[in-house]
Amino acid sequence: MLDELLGGCGFRCLCAHDAEQALSLLEAHPDIELVITDLRMPDASGLSLLQRLRGSARGETLPVIGMSGNADMHDVIGLLRLGIVDFLPKPIHYEHLFTVLRRLFPNHQI
């Protein structure tokens, strides 16, 4: 759903179904400028994905938005400590997402 929404706003999206695929896409596409990850994924948590990402040179400064429909405060604090730019509870309020995207990409018409 986010792919369609963001694609309609002129963003090119690559979707991964698990953490390993996300890491592979990030390696294959050095032009990726933002990661949006769910905390709950089939093979690993979004938190562990972010930990692995932050452990790489490329991932140290890559903006990440976390989202979840059932995150607890411990999860959110863990994400914040790893430097996410924002957290979106599900259901996602799209205007909030657009506000974050406008801040991250001020030259992009949203």
Secondary structure, 3 states (H helix, E strand, C coil): CHHHHHHHCCCCCCCCCCHHHHHHHHHHCCCCCCEEEECECCCCEHHHHHHHHHCCCHHHCCCEEEEECCCCHHHHHHHHHCCCCEEEECCCCHHHHHHHHHHHCCCCCC
